[in-house]
Amino acid sequence: MVKLIKTIMNIANLGGNRVSRNEKVKITVNINNKSYTIIGNESASHVRLVASLVDQKMHDLQIANEHLDTTKLAVLTAVNTMNDYLKLKEEYTDLQSKIKKEDN
């Protein structure tokens, strides 16, 4: 979990990585040994980082759950990632509340 938090903090530090609204970035990434072309407003380095994190999460879950097919592995990855996100969001909200209390 600490590794995930450090990684998410690295992602947060990449804020402002968007390209202009009219400019789209097209990049091909590999996730779970499959190629995906992603088009969007985020920088190529940001997209690569996100893809790498998804790939690592899927790999970790696959090792622990060898019987899962790709679809179930993808759903489990999404559920775990959203769970981690919600926990971090709650921690962030709690920290903001503590900071506000200290300021008053």
C-alpha positions, 0 to 999 in steps of 0.5 A: 500500500505504501508503494501505491501511495508513493506512486499516486503522489508521483502522479499528483505531482505531474499535475499540469501535464495536459496538452492544449485543449485542441491538441490530442496525444496519441500513444500506444501502451502495453497492458497485460501483454496487449497493445492499446492506443490511447488518445487524449489531452494528457502528456505521453509521459502521464499516459505511460505512467498510468498504463504502467500502474494498471499493468503492474496492478493487473500483474500483481492480482494475476499472481494472486488469482491465477484462475482469473480470465482477462475480463475478470482480472480487468474487473478485479483491477478496476474494483481494487483501484477504485477502492484504493482511490476512495480510501486515499480521497477519504484520507485527503478529506480528513487531512484537509479537515485537520488542517482547517481545524489547526488554522482556526 
